[in-house]
Amino acid sequence: MNETNVSDVGLLQWELRLDTIPFILYIFCHFVIMFLSILGNVVVIITAFGSKVEQSPNTVFMGSLGVADLLTGMFALPSTLLLRVVVSPFTCAAFIRQMFFMPAFVFCAVSVNHLVALTIDRFIAVTYPLKYPLIMTPRKVSERRRAGMDETKVKRLEAKSRLNATVTSVLVVMAFTVCWFPGSIKNVVEAFVEPSERIQFTYQTTAEYFGFFNSAVNPIIYASRNRKYRVTFHRIMRLLFMKSGNA
């Protein structure tokens, strides 16, 4: 790591905090997450809010969480990346650092609120399985009954749908817990120990990497649990390749 005295550099001067090889690895790893977050969550949003998809509360929450993850990949990750690797009077100014780190804090808080909503939704589904369709999805149940489906078949389909949504929600919450656990540990450790600059930078960026990875892993969970997400992904990839081929 290159030592820098910020007071000795001019307003327009800057330098990298990392040497060449660590810098390339750092940028590559974060750009992989950025690419997966943007592409994956675009698929999630299109699938969740598509006209042919049943708009259950769980689907809406998942789609809304996808919006937060998409914004994380588009804004929070690049701004944090800039502050971590570039040393200059601009990136070291207290107000600028707060503004650039703000998207990460905001979108993390939004994700937590969505996870709380998902947990409440699944709690109602598990605790009150007979009342849940009437409380949360009355229109969908009514449409199935009007379509002439047998009452027993309707209940079986609803039970299967609730189980699948519950397992998916549990996996999403577990992924969030695992990905943000290093950051929580860092805050506890720093309350008692003051590490060196190199150790602090290494652990800080590692914790942030896991946190940002959470925005990329959610679409993978959805795709593994739901065929509609996989179909939408293949559709989007075909459109992209067709456009690039025509160009």
N, C-alpha and C positions, 0 to 999 in steps of 0.2 A: 504494500500500500504506500502510495506517495504521500509524504508529509507536506502540508500546505499551510502557510500563514496567510490567512485571508486578508489581513490588513495590509500586506505587502503587495497585493496585486491590484491592478487598475480596474476600473469599472467594467471594461469590456474584456478583460482577461479571464481565462478559465482554464482548468485542467481536469483530467480524469482522476477519480479517486483510486481507480484500479489500474494495474498494469495491463498490457495488451491482451494476453491470453485469458486471464480472469475476466476482463471486460467483455471479450467476445463470448465466452461461455455464459456470462451473466445476461447479456443482451439476448442471446439465442434462447436460453431457457424461458425468459420472460416473454419473448415474442411467440413462443410455442403456446404458452398459456393465453396470451392475448388472442391469437388466431382461433384457438379452440373455444374460448369464451364467446367471441363474437359470432363465429359460425354456428356453434352448438346452440346458443341461446336465441339466435334468429330462428332456428328450426323449432325450438320450444315455443316461442311466441306465435309463430305461424300456425303450429299444430294446436296450441291451446285456444287461440282465438279465431281459428278457421271456422267458416260457416258450417262445415259438415261435422264438426266436433260437438258432442253434447256438453253444454256449459254447466257442469256441476261445480259446486263451490271449490272442491279440491282442484279441479282443472284450472279454474280462474286464479286460485292462489299460486299454483305452479307457474302459470303464465306470467303472473305479476312478479313472482320471484325471478323468472327469467329476464324480465325487463331490468331489474336491479343488477343481476349478474352481467347482463349485456353492457350496462352503463359502467360497471366496474372495469370490464375489459377495455372499454373505449376511452374512459377518462381517468379513473382512479389509478389504474396500473401505470399508464404512461407518465402521469404527473409524479407519482412516487418514484418511478424509475429514474426520471430526470434528476430529482433531488438527491438520490442515493449515489449516483455515479459522477455527477458534475459538481465541481467545487468552484464557486465564483462568489463575488459580493451579492449577486442577484439570488442565487440558490441558498446562500447562507443567511440572508436577511430573515429575521424572525417572522415578520408579517407575511412574507412570500411563502415561507415554509408552512405556516398555518393554512394559507389559502390552497397550496398545492396538496397538502395532506387531507384537507377537508373532504374531498370526494370519497376517499377510502373510508373515513369514519362515518359519513352520511350513509353510504350504500351498505356498509356493514350493519348499521342500526336498522335500515330498512329490511335487510335480510332477516335479522333477528325478529322483527315484528311479523314478517311473513311466516317464519317458523312457528311463532306463537299461535298465529291464526290457523296454521295447518294442524298443530297439536290439538287445539280446541275442536276443530272440525272432526279430527279422528277420535277424540275423546267422546264426542256426542255419538259418532257412528258406532263405536265399540260398546259404550255404556247403554245407549238407547237405540239398539239396532232396528226395532220395530217402528219407532217414532222418527228416526233419522230421515227416511224418505219424505215424510210429510213436513218435517221441519226445514230441511235443507234443499230437497229436490222434488217438490210436489209436481212441477210441470212435467218432468221426465217420466215419473211414475204414471201420471194421468195419460200421457201420450202412449205409453206402452199398453195401458188398459184399453184405451180407445182403439188401438190397433188390433184388438181381439186376442191378445196373448192370454194364455191361461194364468190364473192368479198364482198358482204354485210356481210356474216358470218365471213370472215376474219377480217373485220373492227370491228365487234361486239366482237370477241374474243380478239382482240388487246386492245380494249377499256376496257374490263373487266379485262384483265391482268394488264393494266396500273393502273387502279383504285385500285386493290388489292395490287399491289406493292407500290403505293403511301401511302395507309393507313398504311401498314406495316412499311414503312420508317418513317412516322410521329410518330408512336408509339415508334420506336427505338430511335428517336431523343428526344422525350418527356421523355422516361425512362432514357436516359443519363443525361438530364437536371435535373431531379428530384434526381437521385442518386448522382450526383456530386455537387448539390446545397449546402448541408451542408458544404462541404469542402471549397467552395467559401466564404460562410458566415464566416467560421472560419478565413480565411485569412484577411477579412475585420475587424473582431472584434479584432484580435490580433494586428492590426495596431494602435488601440486606447486603448486597455485594456491589462494588463498583468495578466492573471489569475494564481491561485495557481497551483502547480505541479499536484495535484490530479485532479482538474477540467480540466486542459489542457490535461492530459493523457486521461481522460474519453471522452472529446469531440473529441480529435484527433482520437482515435481509432473508435469512432462511425462514424465520417465522412469517415474514411478509409473503414469501413465496408460497408457503403452504396455505396462507389465508387467501391469496389470489387464486390458487389452484382450485379452491372450493367452487369458484364461479365456472370453472371449466369441467369439473367432475359431475355437477348436477345434470347436464344434458346427457352424459354417459349413463347415469342411473336411469333417467327417463327412457332412453333408447333400449336399455336392457330389459325394462319392465313393460314397455308398451310398443306394440307393433306400429301404431300410427306415427310415432316419432321417427321410426326407422324408414317408413315409407316416405314421409315428408323430406327426410334427409336425402334419400336417393333421388327424389324428384328435383330438389334444389341443385344437387350435384350434376344431374343430367342437363339442367338448364344452363348451368355455368359452363359446362364443357361444350355444349352446343353453341353458346354465344362466342366462346373463345375460338372454336373451330371455324365459325362463320367469319370472325374477324380476320 
